[in-house]
């Protein structure tokens, strides 16, 4: 479900203390307490807060019939806002904001792409996207979620939900044993380590040759015999240390 953002406003004294420094201010201000505990204090001028504390260790909000107080602590830094009147206090549901990419098949709310995720604004379901993925206008025929276009040599169109369609499986089916090890001639196998796919020699541990798989489409063959990839930064060899086509160079 959406997280909660709190907004408090009134005549307040704001005190910020940190080692060797301090700031004391008073004025009619608006205090924003975000779900990640970030505290922002705004006055009448500009877009930048007059003081703030980003993602502190702890935040406490106290309120009664006489007013409110907000205390945020992060190590040796403390931000405290104390109201001098009852003021106003409201809370709002908030979500990620992003580019609309469809509707959630489970709850009907909007789906948006926010950073590296596709997020539902209703039930808050979240689907992580691999590097370089583009969300398409098509829906998965099995679950109704959007599909994504991902290039790992070949181009794959898959559901954004890895539980529905696995990029790892698609890459393994397409690239496993497709290329030869430049050092010993044996097959390069698709393997996974710490969530990242790479091509490693079938002769391991006798041959430890291995290459990460770039986010990009095949763009021919390098003079060294390995495939070239068209990436966001230019054409590169599968071997990132290859002097013929290092990352960021022009095409063949």
Secondary structure, DSSP 8 states (H G I E B T S, - for coil): --EEEEEEEEEEEEEEEETTEEEEEEEEEEEEE-TTS-EEEE-SSSSS-SEEESS-SEEEEEEETTEEEEEEEETTEEEEEEESS--EEEEEEE----EEEEE-TTT--EEEEETTEEEETTT--EEE--TT-EEEEEE-TTT--EEEEEEEESEEEEES-TTTS-HHHHHHHHHTTSSB-TTT--BEEEEEETTEEEEEETTTTT---EEE--SEEEEEE-TTSSEEEEETTEEEESSTT-SSS-TTB---
